[in-house]
Amino acid sequence: MSEPISKRRRPVAPEAAGGGTMIPDEVLLFGVLVRLPVKSLVRFTSVCKAWCATIASSHFARLHLELARASSSTAHLLVPLPRKKRVIPFVNIYSFWPSVESNVAKLIMTNKDRPNGIPKFTIPLHCDGLILIPSIMGHTFVCNPATKEFVELPLGTPNVVSNQRVAFGFDPSSGTYKVARHFLRSHGEGKKVTEFDVGHEVLTFGDGKETLEWKATIDPPHPIKGRTPICLPGFFYWSAVQSVADDAYQAEVTTDAILRFSMRDETFTVHPNPPCRSCLGFTDMMCELGGKLCYVHSPYPLEVSIWLAQDDEHNVITWTLRRRVSLPTPRSVRVFACASADHDTIFLSLDAWVLFKCNLNDGSLEKVVDMCHGLWYHHEEGVKFVHGSLPFSHYMVPYVESLLRIGPC
């Protein structure tokens, strides 16, 4: 519901002989200022209490976000992570415009000092201008690079293994943002993975409550794998182990499934993996492309195939091969994928080091930048550097700036 807006009129030009020119605050705020960048709006909160209350309102933030999305921005964020450190002193977040200035990344946020540092994290997640940084050790951080808000979420239920993953997204049914995590309550050595005691819980913010807390959901029907999940409006998609069997050579054969978690009714449904692979391999990953679930399969170091999911008439996921791509250089571990503003284009990052833009219509690749040796990271006061051969992963996520708050107003 929209918050009340002051109807007081504010003069915007000196009075002339024929009378003054007046613009209502509502027109000025919702017709003009709402189109400005966040940095400017933060300054305008000091004009008066009415402006401050309006700019801080959820209604204004939502309208500002919708206009920012409509601008067809090609902005992305880069979050570098040292590969060999278990704890880092802080997280640097950089703005990056691969379609405009592909060799420059500008620092836009560094979190405040945390006494114990930031534990090693996996691929950051983005939703509506908010960035979630998931530590594999259980700590979870959410920040807004535009407003510089940085929040550590409370710890969830203890996990007997240190390989957690976290989902993050918007729930249109409630108008709130939700974070989900899976965990193992217990397991025994030598037992089948299907015998693990697994749990799942959700944390909600943006609902006006003063405290952030985890709420248990029903347990997943299968053990969730330690791989980055995907969020599409109203749903989380996890990779899970459906079964384990022995083949003719007494080797374990794993069959995976996609678990779709509904944020509205907090239930799971089970869906098949794409036909290219019975399990989510170490060289594969899921991502979002054009509002659809995307599966990036790399069976060989010089090959990648892009699969897209859609629901059939029974709301069961079916898969279609979108494009098979030949890589110019072999990947060592994994090909990371990141959506672009153009639904016919996807960014492919070889080992989170070398970035390519892929045309999904013909499978052609255009090299954007070698993020190790060709990407300049700019800090304030003219400081700039490249990471060179230092062992860093350069994680890239889509981005649109927003005024959304994480903590209570």
Disulfide bonds with the S-S distance in Angstrom:
none
